[in-house]
Amino acid sequence: MKIVKIIEWDMGHRILHHRSVCRGLHGHRYKVEIGVSGDMVSKSGASEEGMVIDFSDIKKISNQFIQEKLDHAFMVWKKDEDLISFFKQSKGHKPVIVPFTPTAENVAAYIFYRLQDKFQDIYKTGLHLHSIKLWETPTSYALYEKGDLHEL
């Protein structure tokens, strides 16, 4: 069975070589749909009995990365020398330096890779991270699913 938990956060970025306004500094209210799959917990009397995983546990596990690392941060490609220099000289910012241009596709894969081990078979029911659907705008998302091959 597959279940999904939605988490939102605010983050800035820019697409350095893009031909449109996305080349400039801007931010989004990101929304991520975290899909996990596995058999339901069947242990009698367990808090999670009848669940794949408690939704609050998905939130807790995911927010250890999303809220602590990405919320109100600015994602910067390590080859964006101007922004790297700016953040080195400025205080009070929360840059996240990444080895890829921060497109929705790359950010979705990044989140998947950062979270996948955290959900790996917690209850011995085959639980695993199945997908990350990252909404960059209300009408545009990138979907990364287990088995997709995407090098970051």
PyMOL commands that set and color helices and strands:
alter all, ss='L'
color gray80, all
select helices_A, chain A and resi 21-23+55-63+66-70+81-89+104-119
alter helices_A, ss='H'
color red, helices_A
select strands_A, chain A and resi 2-13+26-37+73-77+95-98+128-137+140-145
alter strands_A, ss='S'
color yellow, strands_A
deselect
rebuild
show_as cartoon
